[in-house]
Amino acid sequence: MTLTTTDRPAPSASGALVPVLAFAGIVVAVMQTLLVPVIKDLPQLLDTAPSNATWVLTSTLLSGAVATPIMGRLGDLYGKRRMLIASLAVMVVGALVSAFTSTLLPMIVGRALQGFAMGAIPLGIGLMRDMLPRERLGSAMALMSSSIGVGGGLALPAAALVAQHANWHALFYGAAGLGVLSIVLTLLVVPESPMRARGSFDLLGALGLSAGLVLLLLPVTKGSDWGWSSGRTLGMFAAALVVLLLWGVLELRVKAPLVDLRTTARREVLLTNLASIMVGVSFYVVSLVLPQLLQLPEATGYGLGRSMVEAGLCVAPLGLTMMFTAPLYARLSTRYGPKVTLILGLLVIGAGYGGGLGLMDAAWQTVVTSVVLGAGIGLAYSSLPALIVGAVPASETGAANGLNTLMRSIGTSVSSAVIGMVLANTAHPVGGVAVPTMHGFRVSFLIATAAVALGLVLALCLPSPNRSVRPQLRASSEEDANLERAQDVLRGFRGRVLGADGAPVPRAKVTLIDRRGRQAGATLSAADGSYALAVPAEGPYVLAARATGHGPHASSATHTGDDRPVDLDLSLPGETVTT
């Protein structure tokens, strides 16, 4: 699969691009925790059984998991901005459907449509890679990746405030309004990326992945209700294994697969995705435990007796700290690389949960725990897209980040199921109602600590930063960027694009293609026709150049480590050179 472009040149990105895309990420992440303050009241609000009411949350999870990799691939093929707007529009429709109903089935449909918007996260990261200069890319992707946690953390107090003082349907009206605002800002500020992946959409692969994910995540989320050893649960797990294996065989045989499993199997991509699951597990534990601890009555002997709004405000620092961690990540990653920042983030998360075991006696202690965990999760989340983007071709950015976001969603799903089971099995009856115990809260924190430890082992096994992440993903200042550009030239191809009579051709598109036909780099020639492209490794490449008013040109070039320039003459047929 290679990358192509539209006929128009790449538009310049305004300073508002990053805030607008991050705002879109926060808006769609709000959908995940929007109903947390009213979870216990859903059976009464929808006039249904508790087991049926859980589908309101499960439907959002399943649709988000399915949509994330699919929308990423559609964005690579047909335009990331276009698919981002489509995702937000579907979310608005879903919010309005939920706002106008108090019955179960329409509510489930509306919530499923809201979950569909989770594909906006990888689409935003892909747009940033295509549009931003290298010195801004690291911190921008960090903020976009962290928007998942920021939106979830900030939604808790806001939703609690609305649910406590207004009709619960106001939650959905507010979500629809945020979605409309995000669409308008995207239309005004975000240009469409000219980058396109060649190929067609793998419909059969999309259906296979969707079926496999539903069969996998449905028993994960409903296992406590169905029974973990029941025939339905075990049967669906077995069916998921068969479907995903068959899907994998299909993807390996398709010319333009939905997910390139060969790329996904690379050490840096595979380990990053597995570590993402562990980060997802650790993030959701604090979201499940602290609000319950804060709202339990003081009569239990350990509950902190806070209102719904107060509990949300105590947990809000989790999201705020994640937001303000992005600039810190940029500095750390510039100096040490995203692998080190991922390791540091996991260590901070581990310290937060370890310290949190003894910080459950007062509301201020939960705030401290939230701040520490927010800092660690922010660093970890910020590192993930840089590791992925640095390891995959630009033509697969959307799909690869979609898969990474899916891995985090799987982590939160597993966390929800496991912690829910632990709290249920350790609860004790109070006035005929099962109440979580302090023992259950502490076991939950220990489970999160174990997940972080496993994630740390995976992060330590990642390749060193100089092999897994190209320098342009680490620059945080113009001076650093200029230095790294100079280093890139020494490790790649440089030269000029020439036209008739040797005249330089400005703004010609120069694409570097590796031996497997994958795009390994792309740039536009400068005013004097000069270009420079870094290479990931020595070996044979094709340099393809194209400009308006000139015919295409392709040179087969082999990089062997020296610095001889390769000029691309658009007035001549392709040639073979060695450098």
Secondary structure, 3 states (H helix, E strand, C coil): CCEEECCCCCCCCCCCHHHHHHHHHHHHHHHHHCCHHHHHHHHHHHCCCHHHHCHHHHHHHHHHHHHHHHHHHHHHHHCHHHHHHHHHHHHHHHHHHHHCCCCHHHHHHHHHHHHHHHHHHHHHHHHHHHHCCHHHHHHHHHHHHHHHHHHHHHHHHHHHHHHHHCCCCHHHHHHHHHHHHHHHHHHHHCCCCCEEECCCCCHHHHHHHHHHHHHHHHHHHHHHHHCCCCHHHHHHHHHHHHHHHHHHHHHHHCCCCCCCHHHHCCHHHHHHHHHHHHHHHHHHHHHHHHHHHHHCCHHHCCCCCCCHHHHHHHHCHHHHHHHHHHHHHHHHHHHHCHHHHHHHHHHHHHHHHHHHCCCCCCHHHHHHHHHHHHHHHHHHHHHHHHHHHCCCCHHHHHHHHHHHHHHHHHHHHHHHHHHHHHHHHCCEEECCEEECCHHHHHHHHHHHHHHHHHHHHHHHCCCCHHHHCCHHHCCCCHHHHHHHHHHHHHCEEEEEEECHHHCECCCCEEEEECCCCCEEEEEECCCCCEEEEECCCCEEEEEEEECCCCCCEEEEEEECCCCCCCCEECCCCCCEEEC
